[in-house]
Amino acid sequence: MLTIRLLGPPAIERDGRAVRSPRGRKAWALLSYLLLAERPPSRKHLAGLLFGDADDPLGALRWTLAELRRALGTAEVLTGDPVTTAFGDDVVVDVRLVASEYGDAAPLLGGVDGFGGELLEGMHLASSPEFESWLLVERHRVSAAVEARLRQAAVARLATGRAADAVAYASRAVALNPLEEGNHELLVRSLAMAGDRASALRQVAACEDMLRRELGIEVSPALREAATSASGSSMMPPLSGRAAAASQLDAGRAAIAAGAVDAGLQCLRRAVAEADRCGDTALRGRALGALGGALVHAVRGRDEEGAVVLREAIQLATQVGDRATSVTAHRELGFVEVQAGRRRTADAWLAKAQQLAETDEELAAVLGVRGMNASDLGDYPAAFAYFGESVERAAGCADHRQHAWSLGLQARSHVLRGERSQAAVALKTSLELIYQQRWLAFLPWPQTLRAELDLDAGDVVAAAHGFEHAWELACQLNDPCWESMAARGLGLLNASRGDRAAATKWLDEATVRCNRVTDRYQWVHGHVLDTVITAALDQGDRERAAPLVASLSSLAARCDMRELVVRAELHRGRLGDPTALASARLLGAHIDNPALTRLLEDPTARRTDTTGRHP
């Protein structure tokens, strides 16, 4: 068995024993690039990327590939043009284990034999600035993938009653990303459910101190409440059997649908507790699924608890063969991961949901979320395929809300690609369906996008009406995602009027709003950051822009938002980094977005407003 370790100090092992490493840092750089590239790169591309300073770049590449084959002990890999990595089943690559959707997460706990370090730890190639930019992005992305796997392992153990085992995984996630409150909440919940309430309370205090000191923010109520967790469901007084549990489930769903969230959650928790007492596994699974969905969608800052509940719902639904509950729970877990920017785990949950789904209604919902994930990633062809099928199935089964939702997300992709007419068509139907259904909870999203199209077309009056209405409704709904999108739009509106002070005020408000909950939608966070940076650079405020560019670069890489990674590099170029444009072109080479392609071809052909987009 051959093992290739790229996390931490790079090494190659055969049957557990180290073998001679390839000579030179560029050999490791080449191997990591080949193993992590989305598609096999050409020899010309590799030679320019890593050996551009050599007298014979292609010759240097050939020598390095041969050196790698010697170190690996085989002449049948790293061949051809483009260069392929056709390793057999007897070769284990640590970064690929991290990226895999399933499998044993135990090595992620670290230690001498675990995945305890960053990608190509301590390695830098000053002579290859484009590779350095790629490596920085990959380090963030791989670190986020490790964190996601640790979280998944902890949640899985909580859902199956192994809270003591979950503590180790949650602790490692906190160590990896200590400024993420969700990791602390998961650890606090694990400690409390393992019976160690004293340690749970100490962890709450430690998190409060750290976030207050480092970020200047207060923790959410969900963190403190996690310390009181005693099991996967709430402790409620006895009711009167299965009929009462079913009645509480129906009442809870109705209350949530009517907007009475607190009452609805109380009913759903009682339904879970009573179904448990009367030993009805199927009913308890359905109640947990409903509770998990409500925690994810109806309450802000409760995604961590919702994920644990949904995992338990899947366990029970699988036991009793409740396919419908399992589909819904898988889809909801996928949605949580999409919003958090954990692409691979999101895709794994959603792929399973699609595999289980049978009805048009189920498939329309799953495919809509898969389209959202693909769009956030920057894979527009896949996004449009998912959205197209979702819209078709939703229309076919008269699921009007899903139809409107999928069209609203599809429209966003068209707006980002500069396809205004396609966006307008999708938004027209989405808005018509929303008004027919009186579905105010989703209205601010398409309303904001429609107003943005009006602003692009020069209809400032219509744009102002749309943005202002979206802002007022978003605030009434208390939805930070809608609030930040509408505030961003009002910033763009004021910039178009030449009122820079008002534009800055609204863009600052957008930044605050999208970060006021722990389970923020990371794409909106990045989108707002991108716009704020553009505005600052347009105003010549480089001091304000520089730290925001660093934040956007890190966020976009960790959350695998590839178009925003490219935009961060373009902002670096405007800040004076002479290597940034080449890096942006490397990182954006496979993103199918005509608007981005035009910008990469000619970065100076840009508008002078703060939209962050280009004609």
C-alpha positions as CSV (number, residue, x, y, z in Angstrom):
1,M,0.0,0.0,0.0
2,L,1.4,3.4,-1.1
3,T,0.4,6.5,0.9
4,I,0.9,10.0,-0.3
5,R,0.8,12.6,2.4
6,L,0.4,16.2,1.4
7,L,-1.1,17.5,4.6
8,G,1.6,18.6,7.0
9,P,5.2,17.9,5.9
10,P,4.8,16.0,2.6
11,A,5.9,12.4,2.5
12,I,5.5,9.1,0.7
13,E,5.1,5.8,2.6
14,R,5.0,2.3,1.4
15,D,3.4,-0.2,3.8
16,G,3.7,2.3,6.6
17,R,7.4,3.0,6.1
18,A,8.8,6.2,4.6
19,V,10.5,6.0,1.2
20,R,12.9,8.4,-0.4
21,S,11.1,11.7,-1.2
22,P,11.4,13.3,-4.6
23,R,14.1,15.9,-4.9
24,G,13.1,19.6,-4.8
25,R,10.1,21.6,-3.6
26,K,8.7,21.9,-7.1
27,A,8.3,18.1,-7.3
28,W,5.9,18.3,-4.3
29,A,4.2,21.4,-5.8
30,L,3.7,19.6,-9.1
31,L,2.3,16.4,-7.4
32,S,-0.1,18.4,-5.3
33,Y,-1.3,20.4,-8.3
34,L,-1.9,17.3,-10.4
35,L,-3.8,15.6,-7.5
36,L,-6.1,18.6,-6.8
37,A,-6.7,20.0,-10.3
38,E,-10.3,19.8,-11.4
39,R,-9.2,18.3,-14.7
40,P,-5.8,17.0,-16.1
41,P,-3.6,20.0,-17.0
42,S,-1.6,20.2,-20.1
43,R,2.2,20.0,-20.1
44,K,2.4,23.5,-21.5
45,H,0.3,24.9,-18.6
46,L,2.4,23.0,-16.0
47,A,5.6,24.2,-17.5
48,G,4.5,27.8,-17.4
49,L,3.0,27.5,-13.9
50,L,6.0,26.0,-12.2
51,F,9.1,26.2,-14.4
52,G,8.7,29.5,-16.2
53,D,12.1,30.6,-14.8
54,A,14.0,27.6,-16.3
55,D,16.0,27.7,-19.5
56,D,13.9,24.8,-20.8
57,P,10.6,24.8,-19.0
58,L,9.2,21.6,-20.7
59,G,12.5,19.8,-20.1
60,A,12.4,20.8,-16.4
61,L,8.8,19.4,-16.2
62,R,9.8,16.1,-17.9
63,W,12.7,15.7,-15.4
64,T,10.4,16.4,-12.4
65,L,7.7,14.0,-13.6
66,A,10.3,11.3,-14.0
67,E,11.6,12.1,-10.4
68,L,8.1,11.7,-9.1
69,R,7.6,8.4,-10.9
70,R,10.9,7.2,-9.3
71,A,9.8,8.2,-5.9
72,L,6.4,6.5,-6.3
73,G,8.0,3.4,-7.7
74,T,6.0,3.1,-10.9
75,A,6.4,4.2,-14.5
76,E,2.8,4.1,-15.4
77,V,1.5,7.2,-13.7
78,L,1.9,11.0,-14.3
79,T,2.1,10.4,-18.1
80,G,0.5,11.8,-21.2
81,D,-0.5,15.2,-22.3
82,P,-2.6,16.3,-20.5
83,V,-0.9,14.7,-17.5
84,T,-3.1,12.2,-15.7
85,T,-3.0,10.7,-12.2
86,A,-4.4,7.3,-12.8
87,F,-3.4,5.7,-9.4
88,G,-4.8,2.3,-8.6
89,D,-6.7,1.2,-5.5
90,D,-3.4,0.4,-3.7
91,V,-2.6,4.2,-3.5
92,V,-4.0,6.3,-0.7
93,V,-3.8,10.1,-1.0
94,D,-4.6,12.0,2.2
95,V,-6.2,15.0,0.6
96,R,-8.5,12.8,-1.4
97,L,-9.6,11.1,1.8
98,V,-10.5,14.4,3.2
99,A,-12.5,15.3,0.1
100,S,-14.4,12.0,0.0
101,E,-18.1,12.3,1.0
102,Y,-18.1,9.2,3.2
103,G,-15.6,7.0,4.9
104,D,-13.8,6.8,8.2
105,A,-13.2,10.3,9.7
106,A,-11.0,8.9,12.5
107,P,-7.7,10.0,10.9
108,L,-8.9,13.6,11.0
109,L,-8.4,13.6,14.8
110,G,-4.8,14.4,14.1
111,G,-1.7,13.1,15.9
112,V,1.4,11.8,14.3
113,D,-0.6,9.6,11.8
114,G,-3.5,12.0,11.3
115,F,-4.3,15.0,9.1
116,G,-2.9,17.5,11.5
117,G,-1.2,20.1,9.2
118,E,-1.9,22.4,6.3
119,L,-1.4,21.5,2.7
120,L,2.4,21.4,1.8
121,E,3.2,22.7,5.3
122,G,6.0,25.3,5.3
123,M,6.4,25.2,1.5
124,H,6.6,28.4,-0.6
125,L,7.7,29.0,-4.2
126,A,8.5,32.7,-4.6
127,S,9.5,32.1,-8.2
128,S,6.0,30.9,-9.1
129,P,3.6,33.5,-7.9
130,E,0.6,32.0,-9.7
131,F,1.2,28.7,-8.0
132,E,1.5,30.5,-4.7
133,S,-1.9,32.1,-5.2
134,W,-3.4,28.7,-6.1
135,L,-1.8,27.1,-3.1
136,L,-3.2,29.7,-0.7
137,V,-6.7,29.1,-2.1
138,E,-6.3,25.3,-1.8
139,R,-4.9,25.5,1.8
140,H,-8.1,27.4,2.8
141,R,-10.3,25.0,0.9
142,V,-8.7,21.8,2.2
143,S,-8.7,23.2,5.8
144,A,-12.5,23.9,5.4
145,A,-13.0,20.3,4.1
146,V,-11.3,18.8,7.1
147,E,-13.4,21.0,9.4
148,A,-16.6,19.9,7.6
149,R,-15.6,16.2,7.9
150,L,-15.0,16.7,11.6
151,R,-18.3,18.4,12.1
152,Q,-20.1,15.6,10.2
153,A,-18.4,13.0,12.3
154,A,-19.5,14.7,15.6
155,V,-23.1,15.3,14.5
156,A,-23.4,11.6,13.3
157,R,-22.2,10.4,16.7
158,L,-24.6,12.7,18.6
159,A,-27.5,11.5,16.5
160,T,-26.7,7.9,17.4
161,G,-26.3,8.5,21.1
162,R,-22.5,8.5,21.2
163,A,-22.0,11.9,22.6
164,A,-18.7,11.0,24.4
165,D,-17.2,10.0,21.1
166,A,-18.5,13.2,19.5
167,V,-16.5,15.4,21.9
168,A,-13.1,14.5,20.3
169,Y,-14.3,15.5,16.8
170,A,-16.0,18.7,17.9
171,S,-12.9,19.6,19.9
172,R,-10.7,19.2,16.9
173,A,-13.1,21.4,14.8
174,V,-12.8,24.1,17.4
175,A,-9.0,23.9,17.4
176,L,-9.0,24.1,13.6
177,N,-11.4,27.1,13.4
178,P,-11.8,28.7,16.9
179,L,-13.6,31.8,15.6
180,E,-16.5,29.9,14.2
181,E,-19.2,29.9,16.9
182,G,-21.0,26.9,15.3
183,N,-18.0,24.7,16.2
184,H,-18.1,25.8,19.8
185,E,-21.9,25.1,19.9
186,L,-21.3,21.6,18.6
187,L,-18.6,21.0,21.3
188,V,-20.9,22.4,24.0
189,R,-23.8,20.2,22.9
190,S,-21.5,17.2,22.8
191,L,-20.2,17.8,26.3
192,A,-23.7,18.4,27.7
193,M,-25.2,15.3,26.1
194,A,-22.3,13.3,27.4
195,G,-23.2,14.4,30.9
196,D,-20.3,16.8,31.4
197,R,-22.3,20.0,32.0
198,A,-19.5,21.6,33.9
199,S,-17.2,21.4,30.9
200,A,-20.0,22.5,28.7
201,L,-20.4,25.7,30.7
202,R,-16.6,26.3,30.7
203,Q,-16.6,26.0,27.0
204,V,-19.5,28.5,26.7
205,A,-17.4,31.0,28.8
206,A,-14.3,30.4,26.8
207,C,-16.2,31.0,23.5
208,E,-17.8,34.1,24.9
209,D,-14.4,35.5,25.9
210,M,-12.8,34.6,22.6
211,L,-15.4,36.1,20.3
212,R,-15.8,39.2,22.4
213,R,-12.0,39.7,22.5
214,E,-11.2,38.8,18.9
215,L,-14.3,39.8,17.0
216,G,-16.0,42.2,19.3
217,I,-19.3,40.3,19.2
218,E,-21.6,38.5,21.6
219,V,-22.4,34.8,21.3
220,S,-25.9,33.7,20.3
221,P,-28.5,32.4,22.7
222,A,-28.2,29.0,21.0
223,L,-24.7,28.5,22.4
224,R,-25.8,28.9,26.0
225,E,-28.9,26.8,25.5
226,A,-26.7,24.0,24.0
227,A,-25.2,23.6,27.5
228,T,-28.6,22.4,28.8
229,S,-28.9,19.6,26.2
230,A,-29.5,16.3,27.8
231,S,-30.6,14.3,24.8
232,G,-31.5,14.6,21.2
233,S,-35.0,15.9,22.1
234,S,-36.5,18.3,24.6
235,M,-37.7,17.2,28.0
236,M,-41.5,17.8,28.1
237,P,-44.2,16.8,30.5
238,P,-46.1,13.6,29.6
239,L,-49.1,13.9,27.3
240,S,-51.4,11.0,26.5
241,G,-50.0,8.7,23.9
242,R,-49.7,8.4,20.2
243,A,-52.8,10.4,19.4
244,A,-51.5,13.3,21.4
245,A,-48.1,13.1,19.7
246,A,-49.7,13.1,16.2
247,S,-51.9,16.0,17.2
248,Q,-48.9,18.0,18.5
249,L,-47.0,17.3,15.3
250,D,-49.9,18.6,13.2
251,A,-50.4,21.6,15.4
252,G,-46.6,22.4,15.3
253,R,-46.5,22.3,11.5
254,A,-49.6,24.5,11.3
255,A,-48.2,27.0,13.8
256,I,-44.8,27.2,11.9
257,A,-46.6,27.7,8.6
258,A,-48.7,30.5,10.2
259,G,-45.6,32.2,11.5
260,A,-46.1,31.4,15.2
261,V,-42.6,30.0,15.5
262,D,-42.2,29.7,19.3
263,A,-45.6,27.9,19.7
264,G,-44.8,25.7,16.7
265,L,-41.4,24.6,18.1
266,Q,-43.0,23.9,21.5
267,C,-45.6,21.6,19.8
268,L,-43.0,19.8,17.7
269,R,-40.7,19.2,20.7
270,R,-43.7,17.8,22.6
271,A,-44.5,15.6,19.6
272,V,-40.9,14.2,19.7
273,A,-41.0,13.6,23.4
274,E,-44.4,11.9,23.5
275,A,-43.6,9.7,20.4
276,D,-40.5,8.6,22.3
277,R,-42.5,7.8,25.4
278,C,-45.0,5.7,23.6
279,G,-42.3,3.9,21.6
280,D,-43.6,5.0,18.1
281,T,-40.3,5.1,16.2
282,A,-41.9,6.1,12.9
283,L,-43.9,9.0,14.4
284,R,-40.8,10.2,16.4
285,G,-38.8,10.2,13.1
286,R,-41.5,12.3,11.4
287,A,-41.6,14.7,14.4
288,L,-37.8,15.0,14.4
289,G,-37.8,15.8,10.7
290,A,-40.4,18.5,11.1
291,L,-38.6,19.9,14.1
292,G,-35.2,19.9,12.3
293,G,-36.7,21.7,9.3
294,A,-38.3,24.3,11.5
295,L,-35.0,24.9,13.3
296,V,-33.2,25.4,10.0
297,H,-35.8,27.6,8.3
298,A,-38.0,29.3,10.8
299,V,-35.5,30.3,13.5
300,R,-32.2,32.2,13.0
301,G,-29.0,30.8,14.5
302,R,-30.4,27.2,15.1
303,D,-28.8,25.3,12.3
304,E,-26.4,23.4,14.6
305,E,-29.3,22.0,16.7
306,G,-31.3,21.4,13.5
307,A,-28.5,19.3,12.0
308,V,-28.3,17.1,15.0
309,V,-32.1,16.6,15.0
310,L,-32.2,15.9,11.3
311,R,-29.5,13.3,11.6
312,E,-31.5,11.5,14.3
313,A,-34.6,11.7,12.0
314,I,-32.7,10.0,9.3
315,Q,-31.6,7.2,11.6
316,L,-35.1,6.5,12.7
317,A,-36.6,6.9,9.2
318,T,-34.1,4.4,7.9
319,Q,-35.0,1.9,10.6
320,V,-38.7,2.0,9.8
321,G,-38.4,2.5,6.0
322,D,-39.9,6.0,6.0
323,R,-38.6,7.1,2.7
324,A,-40.4,10.5,2.5
325,T,-39.0,11.6,5.9
326,S,-35.5,10.5,4.9
327,V,-35.7,12.5,1.6
328,T,-36.7,15.6,3.4
329,A,-34.1,15.3,6.2
330,H,-31.3,14.6,3.7
331,R,-32.4,17.7,1.6
332,E,-32.6,19.9,4.7
333,L,-29.1,18.8,5.8
334,G,-27.9,19.6,2.3
335,F,-29.4,23.0,2.5
336,V,-27.6,23.7,5.9
337,E,-24.3,22.7,4.3
338,V,-25.0,24.9,1.2
339,Q,-25.6,28.0,3.3
340,A,-22.5,27.3,5.3
341,G,-20.4,26.9,2.1
342,R,-19.5,23.2,2.8
343,R,-19.8,22.2,-0.9
344,R,-18.8,18.5,-0.8
345,T,-20.8,17.5,2.3
346,A,-23.8,19.5,0.8
347,D,-23.5,17.6,-2.5
348,A,-23.3,14.3,-0.6
349,W,-26.5,14.9,1.3
350,L,-28.3,16.2,-1.7
351,A,-27.2,13.3,-4.0
352,K,-28.5,10.9,-1.4
353,A,-31.8,12.8,-1.2
354,Q,-32.1,12.7,-5.0
355,Q,-31.4,9.0,-5.1
356,L,-34.2,8.4,-2.5
357,A,-36.7,10.9,-4.1
358,E,-39.5,9.5,-6.1
359,T,-42.2,12.1,-6.6
360,D,-41.9,15.3,-8.8
361,E,-42.4,17.4,-5.6
362,E,-39.5,15.7,-3.8
363,L,-37.2,15.9,-6.9
364,A,-38.1,19.6,-7.6
365,A,-37.1,20.6,-4.1
366,V,-33.9,18.6,-4.0
367,L,-32.8,19.7,-7.5
368,G,-33.5,23.4,-6.6
369,V,-31.0,23.2,-3.6
370,R,-28.5,21.4,-5.8
371,G,-28.7,24.2,-8.3
372,M,-28.1,26.7,-5.5
373,N,-25.0,24.8,-4.4
374,A,-23.7,24.6,-8.0
375,S,-24.3,28.3,-8.5
376,D,-22.5,29.3,-5.3
377,L,-19.6,27.1,-6.4
378,G,-19.5,28.9,-9.8
379,D,-20.5,25.9,-11.8
380,Y,-23.2,27.6,-13.9
381,P,-23.8,24.8,-16.5
382,A,-24.6,22.4,-13.7
383,A,-26.7,25.0,-11.9
384,F,-28.9,25.7,-14.9
385,A,-29.4,22.0,-15.5
386,Y,-30.6,21.5,-11.9
387,F,-32.7,24.6,-11.9
388,G,-34.3,23.7,-15.3
389,E,-35.4,20.3,-14.1
390,S,-36.5,21.6,-10.8
391,V,-38.7,24.3,-12.4
392,E,-40.1,21.8,-14.9
393,R,-41.0,19.3,-12.2
394,A,-42.4,21.9,-9.8
395,A,-44.6,23.3,-12.6
396,G,-45.8,19.8,-13.5
397,C,-46.9,19.0,-10.0
398,A,-48.3,22.5,-9.3
399,D,-45.8,23.1,-6.5
400,H,-46.0,26.9,-7.0
401,R,-43.8,27.9,-4.1
402,Q,-41.0,25.6,-5.2
403,H,-41.5,26.8,-8.8
404,A,-41.0,30.4,-7.6
405,W,-38.1,29.6,-5.4
406,S,-36.1,27.8,-8.1
407,L,-36.8,30.5,-10.6
408,G,-35.6,33.1,-8.1
409,L,-32.3,31.3,-7.6
410,Q,-32.0,30.7,-11.3
411,A,-32.4,34.4,-11.9
412,R,-29.5,35.2,-9.6
413,S,-27.2,33.1,-11.8
414,H,-28.3,35.0,-14.9
415,V,-27.7,38.3,-13.2
416,L,-24.2,37.3,-12.2
417,R,-23.5,36.3,-15.8
418,G,-24.8,39.6,-17.1
419,E,-27.8,37.8,-18.8
420,R,-30.4,40.5,-18.0
421,S,-33.2,39.4,-20.4
422,Q,-33.1,35.8,-19.1
423,A,-33.0,37.1,-15.5
424,A,-36.0,39.3,-16.2
425,V,-38.1,36.4,-17.6
426,A,-37.4,34.2,-14.6
427,L,-38.1,37.0,-12.1
428,K,-41.4,37.9,-13.8
429,T,-42.8,34.4,-13.4
430,S,-41.3,34.0,-9.9
431,L,-42.9,37.2,-8.7
432,E,-46.3,36.3,-10.3
433,L,-46.3,33.0,-8.4
434,I,-45.3,34.6,-5.2
435,Y,-48.1,37.2,-5.3
436,Q,-50.6,34.4,-6.3
437,Q,-49.5,32.4,-3.3
438,R,-49.1,35.4,-1.0
439,W,-45.7,34.0,-0.1
440,L,-44.2,37.1,1.5
441,A,-41.4,35.2,3.2
442,F,-39.5,34.8,0.0
443,L,-40.6,38.0,-1.8
444,P,-37.6,40.2,-0.9
445,W,-35.1,37.9,-2.8
446,P,-36.7,38.3,-6.4
447,Q,-37.8,41.8,-5.5
448,T,-34.1,42.8,-4.9
449,L,-32.9,41.1,-8.1
450,R,-35.7,42.8,-10.1
451,A,-34.7,46.2,-8.6
452,E,-31.1,45.5,-9.6
453,L,-32.1,45.0,-13.2
454,D,-34.1,48.2,-13.1
455,L,-31.0,50.0,-11.8
456,D,-28.9,48.6,-14.6
457,A,-31.4,49.8,-17.1
458,G,-31.3,53.3,-15.7
459,D,-34.8,53.2,-14.2
460,V,-33.8,54.7,-10.8
461,V,-37.4,55.3,-9.7
462,A,-38.4,51.6,-10.1
463,A,-35.2,50.5,-8.6
464,A,-35.7,52.7,-5.5
465,H,-39.3,51.4,-5.1
466,G,-38.1,47.8,-5.3
467,F,-35.1,48.1,-3.0
468,E,-37.0,50.1,-0.4
469,H,-40.0,47.7,-0.4
470,A,-37.6,44.7,-0.1
471,W,-35.8,46.3,2.8
472,E,-38.9,47.0,4.7
473,L,-40.3,43.6,4.2
474,A,-37.0,41.9,5.0
475,C,-36.8,43.8,8.3
476,Q,-40.4,42.8,9.2
477,L,-39.5,39.1,8.4
478,N,-36.3,39.5,10.5
479,D,-34.3,37.7,7.8
480,P,-30.6,38.7,7.8
481,C,-30.1,37.3,4.3
482,W,-32.9,39.4,2.7
483,E,-31.9,42.4,4.8
484,S,-28.3,42.3,3.6
485,M,-29.3,41.9,-0.1
486,A,-31.7,44.8,0.1
487,A,-29.3,47.0,2.0
488,R,-26.6,46.2,-0.6
489,G,-29.1,47.2,-3.3
490,L,-29.8,50.5,-1.5
491,G,-26.0,51.1,-1.4
492,L,-25.9,50.6,-5.2
493,L,-28.9,52.9,-5.7
494,N,-27.3,55.7,-3.7
495,A,-24.0,55.3,-5.5
496,S,-25.8,55.7,-8.8
497,R,-27.2,59.0,-7.5
498,G,-23.7,60.1,-6.6
499,D,-24.4,60.1,-2.8
500,R,-21.2,58.3,-1.6
501,A,-21.9,58.9,2.1
502,A,-25.3,57.2,1.8
503,A,-23.9,54.4,-0.3
504,T,-21.2,53.7,2.2
505,K,-23.8,53.7,5.1
506,W,-26.0,51.2,3.3
507,L,-23.2,48.9,2.3
508,D,-21.9,49.0,5.9
509,E,-25.4,48.1,7.0
510,A,-25.5,45.2,4.5
511,T,-22.2,43.9,6.0
512,V,-23.6,44.0,9.6
513,R,-26.9,42.4,8.7
514,C,-25.5,39.4,6.9
515,N,-23.3,38.6,9.9
516,R,-25.7,39.0,12.7
517,V,-26.4,35.3,13.0
518,T,-24.0,32.4,13.2
519,D,-25.6,30.3,10.5
520,R,-25.2,33.0,7.9
521,Y,-25.6,32.4,4.2
522,Q,-21.9,32.6,3.2
523,W,-22.5,33.4,-0.4
524,V,-24.5,36.5,0.5
525,H,-21.7,37.4,2.9
526,G,-19.1,37.1,0.1
527,H,-21.3,38.9,-2.4
528,V,-21.7,41.9,0.0
529,L,-18.0,42.0,0.8
530,D,-17.2,42.1,-3.0
531,T,-19.5,45.0,-3.4
532,V,-18.1,46.9,-0.4
533,I,-14.6,46.4,-1.7
534,T,-15.5,47.7,-5.2
535,A,-17.1,50.8,-3.7
536,A,-14.0,51.4,-1.5
537,L,-11.6,51.1,-4.4
538,D,-13.8,53.3,-6.6
539,Q,-13.6,55.9,-4.0
540,G,-9.8,55.5,-3.7
541,D,-10.0,54.2,-0.1
542,R,-7.3,51.5,-0.4
543,E,-6.8,51.4,3.4
544,R,-10.4,50.3,3.8
545,A,-10.3,47.9,0.9
546,A,-7.1,46.0,1.7
547,P,-8.2,44.1,4.9
548,L,-11.6,43.4,3.2
549,V,-9.9,41.8,0.2
550,A,-8.0,39.5,2.6
551,S,-11.3,38.6,4.3
552,L,-13.0,37.9,1.0
553,S,-10.1,35.8,-0.3
554,S,-10.1,33.6,2.8
555,L,-13.9,33.3,3.0
556,A,-14.3,32.5,-0.7
557,A,-11.6,29.9,-0.7
558,R,-12.9,28.2,2.5
559,C,-16.4,28.1,1.2
560,D,-15.4,27.0,-2.3
561,M,-17.0,30.1,-4.0
562,R,-14.7,30.1,-7.0
563,E,-15.9,33.1,-8.8
564,L,-15.5,35.2,-5.6
565,V,-12.0,33.8,-5.3
566,V,-11.2,35.2,-8.7
567,R,-12.8,38.5,-7.9
568,A,-10.7,38.8,-4.7
569,E,-7.6,38.4,-6.9
570,L,-8.8,41.1,-9.3
571,H,-9.3,43.4,-6.3
572,R,-5.7,42.6,-5.3
573,G,-4.7,43.8,-8.8
574,R,-6.4,47.1,-8.2
575,L,-4.5,47.4,-5.0
576,G,-1.3,47.1,-6.9
577,D,-0.3,43.4,-6.8
578,P,1.4,42.9,-10.2
579,T,0.9,39.1,-10.1
580,A,-2.8,39.2,-9.3
581,L,-4.2,39.3,-12.8
582,A,-2.3,36.2,-13.9
583,S,-3.5,34.4,-10.7
584,A,-7.1,35.5,-11.4
585,R,-6.9,34.1,-14.9
586,L,-5.5,30.8,-13.6
587,L,-8.1,30.4,-10.9
588,G,-11.0,31.5,-13.3
589,A,-9.9,29.5,-16.3
590,H,-12.8,26.9,-16.0
591,I,-15.6,29.2,-14.7
592,D,-18.2,29.5,-17.5
593,N,-19.3,33.1,-16.9
594,P,-19.2,35.4,-19.9
595,A,-19.2,38.5,-17.7
596,L,-16.2,37.2,-15.7
597,T,-14.4,36.2,-18.9
598,R,-14.7,39.7,-20.3
599,L,-13.4,41.1,-17.1
600,L,-10.4,38.8,-17.1
601,E,-9.6,39.6,-20.7
602,D,-9.7,43.4,-19.9
603,P,-9.8,44.4,-16.3
604,T,-9.8,48.1,-17.2
605,A,-13.1,47.8,-19.0
606,R,-15.1,48.3,-15.9
607,R,-17.9,50.5,-14.8
608,T,-17.3,53.4,-12.4
609,D,-20.1,52.6,-10.0
610,T,-20.2,50.2,-7.1
611,T,-22.2,47.3,-8.6
612,G,-19.3,45.0,-8.6
613,R,-20.5,43.8,-12.1
614,H,-19.5,44.8,-15.6
615,P,-21.2,45.2,-18.9
